Amino acid sequence: MVTELGWFYIAGVTFLFFFWAYGIVSFLLDLKNIIVPKTRQYIRGRRRMKQQEEEESEREERERQLY
């Protein structure tokens, strides 16, 4: 038979388990819905900026060659 202290221990562990599981699920959902999309957006922006810089440098080089 489980003692009164045993019941408190089981209830406490169960209670803490739900918060632990909720934290893991919340973190994974944050990764999926916030962090991963923002990271992809940042990478796209960096690529776009790099491409624009390359195009501008090519344009300036062509202009210098014309003169």
CHARMM-style PDB file with segment names, atoms N, HN, CA, C and O in Angstrom:
ATOM      1  N   MET     1       0.844  -1.178   0.000  1.00  0.00      PROA
ATOM      2  CA  MET     1       0.000   0.000   0.000  1.00  0.00      PROA
ATOM      3  C   MET     1       0.891   1.244   0.000  1.00  0.00      PROA
ATOM      4  O   MET     1       1.902   1.306   0.699  1.00  0.00      PROA
ATOM      5  N   VAL     2       0.494   2.214  -0.788  1.00  0.00      PROA
ATOM      6  HN  VAL     2      -0.327   2.163  -1.355  1.00  0.00      PROA
ATOM      7  CA  VAL     2       1.255   3.447  -0.900  1.00  0.00      PROA
ATOM      8  C   VAL     2       0.910   4.341   0.290  1.00  0.00      PROA
ATOM      9  O   VAL     2      -0.256   4.514   0.644  1.00  0.00      PROA
ATOM     10  N   THR     3       1.949   4.900   0.892  1.00  0.00      PROA
ATOM     11  HN  THR     3       2.897   4.759   0.604  1.00  0.00      PROA
ATOM     12  CA  THR     3       1.730   5.786   2.044  1.00  0.00      PROA
ATOM     13  C   THR     3       1.285   7.160   1.558  1.00  0.00      PROA
ATOM     14  O   THR     3       1.266   7.449   0.362  1.00  0.00      PROA
ATOM     15  N   GLU     4       0.930   7.990   2.524  1.00  0.00      PROA
ATOM     16  HN  GLU     4       0.945   7.755   3.496  1.00  0.00      PROA
ATOM     17  CA  GLU     4       0.486   9.343   2.197  1.00  0.00      PROA
ATOM     18  C   GLU     4       1.609  10.136   1.533  1.00  0.00      PROA
ATOM     19  O   GLU     4       1.373  10.890   0.589  1.00  0.00      PROA
ATOM     20  N   LEU     5       2.822   9.962   2.029  1.00  0.00      PROA
ATOM     21  HN  LEU     5       3.014   9.350   2.796  1.00  0.00      PROA
ATOM     22  CA  LEU     5       3.967  10.624   1.426  1.00  0.00      PROA
ATOM     23  C   LEU     5       4.183  10.131  -0.003  1.00  0.00      PROA
ATOM     24  O   LEU     5       4.561  10.912  -0.875  1.00  0.00      PROA
ATOM     25  N   GLY     6       3.949   8.855  -0.247  1.00  0.00      PROA
ATOM     26  HN  GLY     6       3.641   8.220   0.462  1.00  0.00      PROA
ATOM     27  CA  GLY     6       4.059   8.289  -1.592  1.00  0.00      PROA
ATOM     28  C   GLY     6       3.056   8.908  -2.547  1.00  0.00      PROA
ATOM     29  O   GLY     6       3.381   9.188  -3.700  1.00  0.00      PROA
ATOM     30  N   TRP     7       1.816   9.127  -2.061  1.00  0.00      PROA
ATOM     31  HN  TRP     7       1.552   8.900  -1.124  1.00  0.00      PROA
ATOM     32  CA  TRP     7       0.796   9.761  -2.906  1.00  0.00      PROA
ATOM     33  C   TRP     7       1.194  11.189  -3.261  1.00  0.00      PROA
ATOM     34  O   TRP     7       1.009  11.622  -4.398  1.00  0.00      PROA
ATOM     35  N   PHE     8       1.742  11.923  -2.291  1.00  0.00      PROA
ATOM     36  HN  PHE     8       1.893  11.571  -1.367  1.00  0.00      PROA
ATOM     37  CA  PHE     8       2.201  13.290  -2.567  1.00  0.00      PROA
ATOM     38  C   PHE     8       3.334  13.285  -3.596  1.00  0.00      PROA
ATOM     39  O   PHE     8       3.395  14.142  -4.478  1.00  0.00      PROA
ATOM     40  N   TYR     9       4.214  12.316  -3.466  1.00  0.00      PROA
ATOM     41  HN  TYR     9       4.165  11.620  -2.750  1.00  0.00      PROA
ATOM     42  CA  TYR     9       5.332  12.203  -4.410  1.00  0.00      PROA
ATOM     43  C   TYR     9       4.811  11.910  -5.816  1.00  0.00      PROA
ATOM     44  O   TYR     9       5.226  12.555  -6.780  1.00  0.00      PROA
ATOM     45  N   ILE    10       3.908  10.944  -5.935  1.00  0.00      PROA
ATOM     46  HN  ILE    10       3.571  10.420  -5.153  1.00  0.00      PROA
ATOM     47  CA  ILE    10       3.335  10.594  -7.247  1.00  0.00      PROA
ATOM     48  C   ILE    10       2.590  11.782  -7.838  1.00  0.00      PROA
ATOM     49  O   ILE    10       2.731  12.072  -9.026  1.00  0.00      PROA
ATOM     50  N   ALA    11       1.796  12.473  -7.022  1.00  0.00      PROA
ATOM     51  HN  ALA    11       1.680  12.237  -6.057  1.00  0.00      PROA
ATOM     52  CA  ALA    11       1.050  13.646  -7.508  1.00  0.00      PROA
ATOM     53  C   ALA    11       2.014  14.755  -7.938  1.00  0.00      PROA
ATOM     54  O   ALA    11       1.799  15.389  -8.971  1.00  0.00      PROA
ATOM     55  N   GLY    12       3.055  14.990  -7.171  1.00  0.00      PROA
ATOM     56  HN  GLY    12       3.229  14.475  -6.332  1.00  0.00      PROA
ATOM     57  CA  GLY    12       4.025  16.032  -7.512  1.00  0.00      PROA
ATOM     58  C   GLY    12       4.771  15.719  -8.792  1.00  0.00      PROA
ATOM     59  O   GLY    12       4.953  16.597  -9.636  1.00  0.00      PROA
ATOM     60  N   VAL    13       5.208  14.468  -8.947  1.00  0.00      PROA
ATOM     61  HN  VAL    13       5.060  13.755  -8.262  1.00  0.00      PROA
ATOM     62  CA  VAL    13       5.916  14.076 -10.162  1.00  0.00      PROA
ATOM     63  C   VAL    13       5.001  14.193 -11.370  1.00  0.00      PROA
ATOM     64  O   VAL    13       5.420  14.673 -12.423  1.00  0.00      PROA
ATOM     65  N   THR    14       3.753  13.757 -11.225  1.00  0.00      PROA
ATOM     66  HN  THR    14       3.413  13.367 -10.370  1.00  0.00      PROA
ATOM     67  CA  THR    14       2.792  13.868 -12.332  1.00  0.00      PROA
ATOM     68  C   THR    14       2.556  15.330 -12.693  1.00  0.00      PROA
ATOM     69  O   THR    14       2.515  15.685 -13.871  1.00  0.00      PROA
ATOM     70  N   PHE    15       2.402  16.168 -11.687  1.00  0.00      PROA
ATOM     71  HN  PHE    15       2.435  15.880 -10.730  1.00  0.00      PROA
ATOM     72  CA  PHE    15       2.189  17.601 -11.898  1.00  0.00      PROA
ATOM     73  C   PHE    15       3.368  18.219 -12.641  1.00  0.00      PROA
ATOM     74  O   PHE    15       3.185  18.955 -13.611  1.00  0.00      PROA
ATOM     75  N   LEU    16       4.579  17.916 -12.178  1.00  0.00      PROA
ATOM     76  HN  LEU    16       4.727  17.318 -11.390  1.00  0.00      PROA
ATOM     77  CA  LEU    16       5.769  18.467 -12.826  1.00  0.00      PROA
ATOM     78  C   LEU    16       5.971  17.902 -14.223  1.00  0.00      PROA
ATOM     79  O   LEU    16       6.482  18.603 -15.096  1.00  0.00      PROA
ATOM     80  N   PHE    17       5.582  16.653 -14.457  1.00  0.00      PROA
ATOM     81  HN  PHE    17       5.166  16.084 -13.747  1.00  0.00      PROA
ATOM     82  CA  PHE    17       5.707  16.049 -15.781  1.00  0.00      PROA
ATOM     83  C   PHE    17       4.890  16.815 -16.811  1.00  0.00      PROA
ATOM     84  O   PHE    17       5.352  17.024 -17.932  1.00  0.00      PROA
ATOM     85  N   PHE    18       3.684  17.236 -16.447  1.00  0.00      PROA
ATOM     86  HN  PHE    18       3.309  17.066 -15.535  1.00  0.00      PROA
ATOM     87  CA  PHE    18       2.850  17.965 -17.396  1.00  0.00      PROA
ATOM     88  C   PHE    18       3.483  19.302 -17.788  1.00  0.00      PROA
ATOM     89  O   PHE    18       3.425  19.692 -18.954  1.00  0.00      PROA
ATOM     90  N   PHE    19       4.083  20.003 -16.832  1.00  0.00      PROA
ATOM     91  HN  PHE    19       4.131  19.685 -15.885  1.00  0.00      PROA
ATOM     92  CA  PHE    19       4.754  21.259 -17.169  1.00  0.00      PROA
ATOM     93  C   PHE    19       6.002  21.013 -18.003  1.00  0.00      PROA
ATOM     94  O   PHE    19       6.317  21.803 -18.893  1.00  0.00      PROA
ATOM     95  N   TRP    20       6.709  19.937 -17.729  1.00  0.00      PROA
ATOM     96  HN  TRP    20       6.453  19.295 -17.006  1.00  0.00      PROA
ATOM     97  CA  TRP    20       7.897  19.570 -18.500  1.00  0.00      PROA
ATOM     98  C   TRP    20       7.498  19.259 -19.945  1.00  0.00      PROA
ATOM     99  O   TRP    20       8.116  19.752 -20.888  1.00  0.00      PROA
ATOM    100  N   ALA    21       6.459  18.438 -20.105  1.00  0.00      PROA
ATOM    101  HN  ALA    21       5.957  18.037 -19.339  1.00  0.00      PROA
ATOM    102  CA  ALA    21       5.996  18.073 -21.449  1.00  0.00      PROA
ATOM    103  C   ALA    21       5.472  19.310 -22.180  1.00  0.00      PROA
ATOM    104  O   ALA    21       5.744  19.486 -23.368  1.00  0.00      PROA
ATOM    105  N   TYR    22       4.720  20.172 -21.478  1.00  0.00      PROA
ATOM    106  HN  TYR    22       4.499  20.030 -20.513  1.00  0.00      PROA
ATOM    107  CA  TYR    22       4.201  21.390 -22.084  1.00  0.00      PROA
ATOM    108  C   TYR    22       5.355  22.276 -22.562  1.00  0.00      PROA
ATOM    109  O   TYR    22       5.271  22.868 -23.639  1.00  0.00      PROA
ATOM    110  N   GLY    23       6.411  22.371 -21.787  1.00  0.00      PROA
ATOM    111  HN  GLY    23       6.479  21.890 -20.913  1.00  0.00      PROA
ATOM    112  CA  GLY    23       7.569  23.176 -22.167  1.00  0.00      PROA
ATOM    113  C   GLY    23       8.231  22.649 -23.420  1.00  0.00      PROA
ATOM    114  O   GLY    23       8.603  23.427 -24.300  1.00  0.00      PROA
ATOM    115  N   ILE    24       8.385  21.333 -23.516  1.00  0.00      PROA
ATOM    116  HN  ILE    24       8.083  20.702 -22.802  1.00  0.00      PROA
ATOM    117  CA  ILE    24       9.004  20.741 -24.707  1.00  0.00      PROA
ATOM    118  C   ILE    24       8.136  20.980 -25.934  1.00  0.00      PROA
ATOM    119  O   ILE    24       8.642  21.375 -26.984  1.00  0.00      PROA
ATOM    120  N   VAL    25       6.837  20.745 -25.810  1.00  0.00      PROA
ATOM    121  HN  VAL    25       6.426  20.424 -24.957  1.00  0.00      PROA
ATOM    122  CA  VAL    25       5.927  20.944 -26.945  1.00  0.00      PROA
ATOM    123  C   VAL    25       5.905  22.413 -27.350  1.00  0.00      PROA
ATOM    124  O   VAL    25       5.921  22.730 -28.539  1.00  0.00      PROA
ATOM    125  N   SER    26       5.870  23.299 -26.378  1.00  0.00      PROA
ATOM    126  HN  SER    26       5.858  23.041 -25.412  1.00  0.00      PROA
ATOM    127  CA  SER    26       5.866  24.735 -26.671  1.00  0.00      PROA
ATOM    128  C   SER    26       7.144  25.150 -27.398  1.00  0.00      PROA
ATOM    129  O   SER    26       7.094  25.931 -28.348  1.00  0.00      PROA
ATOM    130  N   PHE    27       8.286  24.628 -26.953  1.00  0.00      PROA
ATOM    131  HN  PHE    27       8.326  23.993 -26.181  1.00  0.00      PROA
ATOM    132  CA  PHE    27       9.556  24.944 -27.603  1.00  0.00      PROA
ATOM    133  C   PHE    27       9.565  24.445 -29.047  1.00  0.00      PROA
ATOM    134  O   PHE    27       9.998  25.162 -29.949  1.00  0.00      PROA
ATOM    135  N   LEU    28       9.091  23.226 -29.267  1.00  0.00      PROA
ATOM    136  HN  LEU    28       8.739  22.644 -28.534  1.00  0.00      PROA
ATOM    137  CA  LEU    28       9.065  22.684 -30.627  1.00  0.00      PROA
ATOM    138  C   LEU    28       8.133  23.477 -31.529  1.00  0.00      PROA
ATOM    139  O   LEU    28       8.450  23.710 -32.695  1.00  0.00      PROA
ATOM    140  N   LEU    29       6.997  23.889 -31.007  1.00  0.00      PROA
ATOM    141  HN  LEU    29       6.739  23.699 -30.060  1.00  0.00      PROA
ATOM    142  CA  LEU    29       6.076  24.704 -31.808  1.00  0.00      PROA
ATOM    143  C   LEU    29       6.676  26.074 -32.104  1.00  0.00      PROA
ATOM    144  O   LEU    29       6.484  26.609 -33.196  1.00  0.00      PROA
ATOM    145  N   ASP    30       7.402  26.652 -31.138  1.00  0.00      PROA
ATOM    146  HN  ASP    30       7.558  26.218 -30.251  1.00  0.00      PROA
ATOM    147  CA  ASP    30       8.089  27.926 -31.388  1.00  0.00      PROA
ATOM    148  C   ASP    30       9.139  27.764 -32.486  1.00  0.00      PROA
ATOM    149  O   ASP    30       9.287  28.629 -33.350  1.00  0.00      PROA
ATOM    150  N   LEU    31       9.865  26.645 -32.442  1.00  0.00      PROA
ATOM    151  HN  LEU    31       9.745  25.942 -31.741  1.00  0.00      PROA
ATOM    152  CA  LEU    31      10.841  26.385 -33.501  1.00  0.00      PROA
ATOM    153  C   LEU    31      10.149  26.332 -34.850  1.00  0.00      PROA
ATOM    154  O   LEU    31      10.580  26.971 -35.809  1.00  0.00      PROA
ATOM    155  N   LYS    32       9.072  25.564 -34.914  1.00  0.00      PROA
ATOM    156  HN  LYS    32       8.721  25.045 -34.135  1.00  0.00      PROA
ATOM    157  CA  LYS    32       8.370  25.348 -36.183  1.00  0.00      PROA
ATOM    158  C   LYS    32       7.715  26.630 -36.702  1.00  0.00      PROA
ATOM    159  O   LYS    32       7.770  26.910 -37.900  1.00  0.00      PROA
ATOM    160  N   ASN    33       7.110  27.394 -35.830  1.00  0.00      PROA
ATOM    161  HN  ASN    33       7.066  27.166 -34.857  1.00  0.00      PROA
ATOM    162  CA  ASN    33       6.293  28.527 -36.277  1.00  0.00      PROA
ATOM    163  C   ASN    33       7.002  29.875 -36.244  1.00  0.00      PROA
ATOM    164  O   ASN    33       6.554  30.808 -36.911  1.00  0.00      PROA
ATOM    165  N   ILE    34       8.089  30.011 -35.495  1.00  0.00      PROA
ATOM    166  HN  ILE    34       8.453  29.253 -34.953  1.00  0.00      PROA
ATOM    167  CA  ILE    34       8.730  31.318 -35.359  1.00  0.00      PROA
ATOM    168  C   ILE    34      10.188  31.279 -35.799  1.00  0.00      PROA
ATOM    169  O   ILE    34      10.586  32.015 -36.703  1.00  0.00      PROA
ATOM    170  N   ILE    35      10.977  30.434 -35.170  1.00  0.00      PROA
ATOM    171  HN  ILE    35      10.654  29.836 -34.436  1.00  0.00      PROA
ATOM    172  CA  ILE    35      12.427  30.487 -35.364  1.00  0.00      PROA
ATOM    173  C   ILE    35      12.834  30.032 -36.760  1.00  0.00      PROA
ATOM    174  O   ILE    35      13.637  30.699 -37.413  1.00  0.00      PROA
ATOM    175  N   VAL    36      12.297  28.910 -37.227  1.00  0.00      PROA
ATOM    176  HN  VAL    36      11.645  28.368 -36.697  1.00  0.00      PROA
ATOM    177  CA  VAL    36      12.669  28.401 -38.557  1.00  0.00      PROA
ATOM    178  C   VAL    36      12.240  29.369 -39.665  1.00  0.00      PROA
ATOM    179  O   VAL    36      13.054  29.664 -40.541  1.00  0.00      PROA
ATOM    180  N   PRO    37      10.989  29.883 -39.669  1.00  0.00      PROA
ATOM    181  CA  PRO    37      10.625  30.843 -40.728  1.00  0.00      PROA
ATOM    182  C   PRO    37      11.467  32.123 -40.698  1.00  0.00      PROA
ATOM    183  O   PRO    37      11.845  32.634 -41.752  1.00  0.00      PROA
ATOM    184  N   LYS    38      11.763  32.647 -39.499  1.00  0.00      PROA
ATOM    185  HN  LYS    38      11.456  32.232 -38.642  1.00  0.00      PROA
ATOM    186  CA  LYS    38      12.569  33.868 -39.422  1.00  0.00      PROA
ATOM    187  C   LYS    38      13.993  33.604 -39.903  1.00  0.00      PROA
ATOM    188  O   LYS    38      14.602  34.469 -40.533  1.00  0.00      PROA
ATOM    189  N   THR    39      14.527  32.425 -39.613  1.00  0.00      PROA
ATOM    190  HN  THR    39      14.032  31.723 -39.101  1.00  0.00      PROA
ATOM    191  CA  THR    39      15.864  32.081 -40.087  1.00  0.00      PROA
ATOM    192  C   THR    39      15.876  31.988 -41.607  1.00  0.00      PROA
ATOM    193  O   THR    39      16.798  32.485 -42.254  1.00  0.00      PROA
ATOM    194  N   ARG    40      14.859  31.356 -42.178  1.00  0.00      PROA
ATOM    195  HN  ARG    40      14.109  30.952 -41.653  1.00  0.00      PROA
ATOM    196  CA  ARG    40      14.771  31.272 -43.641  1.00  0.00      PROA
ATOM    197  C   ARG    40      14.654  32.656 -44.259  1.00  0.00      PROA
ATOM    198  O   ARG    40      15.290  32.940 -45.274  1.00  0.00      PROA
ATOM    199  N   GLN    41      13.846  33.517 -43.656  1.00  0.00      PROA
ATOM    200  HN  GLN    41      13.329  33.286 -42.832  1.00  0.00      PROA
ATOM    201  CA  GLN    41      13.682  34.876 -44.160  1.00  0.00      PROA
ATOM    202  C   GLN    41      15.008  35.630 -44.099  1.00  0.00      PROA
ATOM    203  O   GLN    41      15.347  36.353 -45.035  1.00  0.00      PROA
ATOM    204  N   TYR    42      15.751  35.474 -43.028  1.00  0.00      PROA
ATOM    205  HN  TYR    42      15.476  34.886 -42.267  1.00  0.00      PROA
ATOM    206  CA  TYR    42      17.050  36.138 -42.879  1.00  0.00      PROA
ATOM    207  C   TYR    42      18.016  35.662 -43.962  1.00  0.00      PROA
ATOM    208  O   TYR    42      18.721  36.468 -44.569  1.00  0.00      PROA
ATOM    209  N   ILE    43      18.045  34.351 -44.202  1.00  0.00      PROA
ATOM    210  HN  ILE    43      17.472  33.697 -43.709  1.00  0.00      PROA
ATOM    211  CA  ILE    43      18.955  33.800 -45.210  1.00  0.00      PROA
ATOM    212  C   ILE    43      18.572  34.309 -46.598  1.00  0.00      PROA
ATOM    213  O   ILE    43      19.446  34.665 -47.387  1.00  0.00      PROA
ATOM    214  N   ARG    44      17.268  34.346 -46.903  1.00  0.00      PROA
ATOM    215  HN  ARG    44      16.558  34.057 -46.262  1.00  0.00      PROA
ATOM    216  CA  ARG    44      16.820  34.876 -48.194  1.00  0.00      PROA
ATOM    217  C   ARG    44      17.230  36.335 -48.360  1.00  0.00      PROA
ATOM    218  O   ARG    44      17.681  36.746 -49.429  1.00  0.00      PROA
ATOM    219  N   GLY    45      17.070  37.111 -47.293  1.00  0.00      PROA
ATOM    220  HN  GLY    45      16.704  36.777 -46.425  1.00  0.00      PROA
ATOM    221  CA  GLY    45      17.437  38.519 -47.346  1.00  0.00      PROA
ATOM    222  C   GLY    45      18.928  38.709 -47.581  1.00  0.00      PROA
ATOM    223  O   GLY    45      19.331  39.568 -48.365  1.00  0.00      PROA
ATOM    224  N   ARG    46      19.751  37.908 -46.902  1.00  0.00      PROA
ATOM    225  HN  ARG    46      19.423  37.210 -46.266  1.00  0.00      PROA
ATOM    226  CA  ARG    46      21.200  38.007 -47.090  1.00  0.00      PROA
ATOM    227  C   ARG    46      21.585  37.647 -48.523  1.00  0.00      PROA
ATOM    228  O   ARG    46      22.432  38.308 -49.124  1.00  0.00      PROA
ATOM    229  N   ARG    47      20.962  36.594 -49.074  1.00  0.00      PROA
ATOM    230  HN  ARG    47      20.274  36.057 -48.585  1.00  0.00      PROA
ATOM    231  CA  ARG    47      21.247  36.208 -50.465  1.00  0.00      PROA
ATOM    232  C   ARG    47      20.848  37.316 -51.423  1.00  0.00      PROA
ATOM    233  O   ARG    47      21.574  37.627 -52.366  1.00  0.00      PROA
ATOM    234  N   ARG    48      19.680  37.915 -51.172  1.00  0.00      PROA
ATOM    235  HN  ARG    48      19.089  37.663 -50.406  1.00  0.00      PROA
ATOM    236  CA  ARG    48      19.198  38.988 -52.039  1.00  0.00      PROA
ATOM    237  C   ARG    48      20.143  40.189 -51.979  1.00  0.00      PROA
ATOM    238  O   ARG    48      20.456  40.786 -53.009  1.00  0.00      PROA
ATOM    239  N   MET    49      20.595  40.540 -50.781  1.00  0.00      PROA
ATOM    240  HN  MET    49      20.341  40.055 -49.944  1.00  0.00      PROA
ATOM    241  CA  MET    49      21.527  41.666 -50.650  1.00  0.00      PROA
ATOM    242  C   MET    49      22.842  41.358 -51.359  1.00  0.00      PROA
ATOM    243  O   MET    49      23.408  42.233 -52.016  1.00  0.00      PROA
ATOM    244  N   LYS    50      23.329  40.143 -51.239  1.00  0.00      PROA
ATOM    245  HN  LYS    50      22.870  39.433 -50.706  1.00  0.00      PROA
ATOM    246  CA  LYS    50      24.577  39.770 -51.892  1.00  0.00      PROA
ATOM    247  C   LYS    50      24.426  39.831 -53.405  1.00  0.00      PROA
ATOM    248  O   LYS    50      25.321  40.299 -54.108  1.00  0.00      PROA
ATOM    249  N   GLN    51      23.288  39.355 -53.902  1.00  0.00      PROA
ATOM    250  HN  GLN    51      22.561  38.974 -53.330  1.00  0.00      PROA
ATOM    251  CA  GLN    51      23.044  39.382 -55.342  1.00  0.00      PROA
ATOM    252  C   GLN    51      22.964  40.826 -55.842  1.00  0.00      PROA
ATOM    253  O   GLN    51      23.497  41.141 -56.906  1.00  0.00      PROA
ATOM    254  N   GLN    52      22.305  41.703 -55.083  1.00  0.00      PROA
ATOM    255  HN  GLN    52      21.872  41.447 -54.219  1.00  0.00      PROA
ATOM    256  CA  GLN    52      22.208  43.105 -55.490  1.00  0.00      PROA
ATOM    257  C   GLN    52      23.584  43.763 -55.499  1.00  0.00      PROA
ATOM    258  O   GLN    52      23.893  44.546 -56.398  1.00  0.00      PROA
ATOM    259  N   GLU    53      24.405  43.452 -54.511  1.00  0.00      PROA
ATOM    260  HN  GLU    53      24.154  42.817 -53.781  1.00  0.00      PROA
ATOM    261  CA  GLU    53      25.759  44.011 -54.480  1.00  0.00      PROA
ATOM    262  C   GLU    53      26.574  43.541 -55.677  1.00  0.00      PROA
ATOM    263  O   GLU    53      27.311  44.326 -56.274  1.00  0.00      PROA
ATOM    264  N   GLU    54      26.445  42.264 -56.031  1.00  0.00      PROA
ATOM    265  HN  GLU    54      25.846  41.627 -55.546  1.00  0.00      PROA
ATOM    266  CA  GLU    54      27.161  41.743 -57.192  1.00  0.00      PROA
ATOM    267  C   GLU    54      26.692  42.422 -58.474  1.00  0.00      PROA
ATOM    268  O   GLU    54      27.512  42.783 -59.317  1.00  0.00      PROA
ATOM    269  N   GLU    55      25.380  42.599 -58.630  1.00  0.00      PROA
ATOM    270  HN  GLU    55      24.713  42.306 -57.945  1.00  0.00      PROA
ATOM    271  CA  GLU    55      24.845  43.260 -59.818  1.00  0.00      PROA
ATOM    272  C   GLU    55      25.336  44.705 -59.894  1.00  0.00      PROA
ATOM    273  O   GLU    55      25.693  45.189 -60.968  1.00  0.00      PROA
ATOM    274  N   GLU    56      25.352  45.387 -58.756  1.00  0.00      PROA
ATOM    275  HN  GLU    56      25.062  44.994 -57.883  1.00  0.00      PROA
ATOM    276  CA  GLU    56      25.793  46.778 -58.748  1.00  0.00      PROA
ATOM    277  C   GLU    56      27.281  46.879 -59.077  1.00  0.00      PROA
ATOM    278  O   GLU    56      27.693  47.780 -59.808  1.00  0.00      PROA
ATOM    279  N   SER    57      28.082  45.970 -58.549  1.00  0.00      PROA
ATOM    280  HN  SER    57      27.747  45.237 -57.956  1.00  0.00      PROA
ATOM    281  CA  SER    57      29.511  46.018 -58.849  1.00  0.00      PROA
ATOM    282  C   SER    57      29.765  45.706 -60.324  1.00  0.00      PROA
ATOM    283  O   SER    57      30.651  46.301 -60.938  1.00  0.00      PROA
ATOM    284  N   GLU    58      28.995  44.780 -60.894  1.00  0.00      PROA
ATOM    285  HN  GLU    58      28.276  44.297 -60.395  1.00  0.00      PROA
ATOM    286  CA  GLU    58      29.128  44.486 -62.328  1.00  0.00      PROA
ATOM    287  C   GLU    58      28.730  45.709 -63.162  1.00  0.00      PROA
ATOM    288  O   GLU    58      29.385  46.031 -64.153  1.00  0.00      PROA
ATOM    289  N   ARG    59      27.665  46.379 -62.757  1.00  0.00      PROA
ATOM    290  HN  ARG    59      27.133  46.118 -61.952  1.00  0.00      PROA
ATOM    291  CA  ARG    59      27.206  47.569 -63.484  1.00  0.00      PROA
ATOM    292  C   ARG    59      28.261  48.666 -63.416  1.00  0.00      PROA
ATOM    293  O   ARG    59      28.562  49.309 -64.422  1.00  0.00      PROA
ATOM    294  N   GLU    60      28.824  48.877 -62.221  1.00  0.00      PROA
ATOM    295  HN  GLU    60      28.579  48.355 -61.405  1.00  0.00      PROA
ATOM    296  CA  GLU    60      29.865  49.901 -62.087  1.00  0.00      PROA
ATOM    297  C   GLU    60      31.096  49.535 -62.913  1.00  0.00      PROA
ATOM    298  O   GLU    60      31.733  50.409 -63.500  1.00  0.00      PROA
ATOM    299  N   GLU    61      31.426  48.265 -62.959  1.00  0.00      PROA
ATOM    300  HN  GLU    61      30.909  47.554 -62.482  1.00  0.00      PROA
ATOM    301  CA  GLU    61      32.587  47.842 -63.752  1.00  0.00      PROA
ATOM    302  C   GLU    61      32.330  48.079 -65.232  1.00  0.00      PROA
ATOM    303  O   GLU    61      33.217  48.539 -65.952  1.00  0.00      PROA
ATOM    304  N   ARG    62      31.124  47.767 -65.690  1.00  0.00      PROA
ATOM    305  HN  ARG    62      30.404  47.393 -65.106  1.00  0.00      PROA
ATOM    306  CA  ARG    62      30.791  48.030 -67.104  1.00  0.00      PROA
ATOM    307  C   ARG    62      30.848  49.518 -67.422  1.00  0.00      PROA
ATOM    308  O   ARG    62      31.320  49.913 -68.488  1.00  0.00      PROA
ATOM    309  N   GLU    63      30.362  50.349 -66.485  1.00  0.00      PROA
ATOM    310  HN  GLU    63      29.979  50.028 -65.619  1.00  0.00      PROA
ATOM    311  CA  GLU    63      30.412  51.804 -66.698  1.00  0.00      PROA
ATOM    312  C   GLU    63      31.853  52.286 -66.774  1.00  0.00      PROA
ATOM    313  O   GLU    63      32.171  53.142 -67.600  1.00  0.00      PROA
ATOM    314  N   ARG    64      32.735  51.750 -65.922  1.00  0.00      PROA
ATOM    315  HN  ARG    64      32.476  51.055 -65.251  1.00  0.00      PROA
ATOM    316  CA  ARG    64      34.134  52.151 -65.956  1.00  0.00      PROA
ATOM    317  C   ARG    64      34.802  51.717 -67.259  1.00  0.00      PROA
ATOM    318  O   ARG    64      35.663  52.424 -67.783  1.00  0.00      PROA
ATOM    319  N   GLN    65      34.415  50.575 -67.772  1.00  0.00      PROA
ATOM    320  HN  GLN    65      33.716  50.000 -67.347  1.00  0.00      PROA
ATOM    321  CA  GLN    65      34.994  50.110 -69.028  1.00  0.00      PROA
ATOM    322  C   GLN    65      34.555  50.964 -70.223  1.00  0.00      PROA
ATOM    323  O   GLN    65      35.291  51.100 -71.200  1.00  0.00      PROA
ATOM    324  N   LEU    66      33.351  51.536 -70.134  1.00  0.00      PROA
ATOM    325  HN  LEU    66      32.753  51.426 -69.340  1.00  0.00      PROA
ATOM    326  CA  LEU    66      32.866  52.375 -71.216  1.00  0.00      PROA
ATOM    327  C   LEU    66      33.638  53.696 -71.281  1.00  0.00      PROA
ATOM    328  O   LEU    66      33.771  54.259 -72.368  1.00  0.00      PROA
ATOM    329  N   TYR    67      34.143  54.200 -70.179  1.00  0.00      PROA
ATOM    330  HN  TYR    67      34.035  53.743 -69.296  1.00  0.00      PROA
ATOM    331  CA  TYR    67      34.818  55.498 -70.175  1.00  0.00      PROA
ATOM    332  C   TYR    67      36.284  55.386 -70.275  1.00  0.00      PROA
ATOM    333  OT1 TYR    67      36.982  56.400 -70.284  1.00  0.00      PROA
TER     334      TYR     67
END
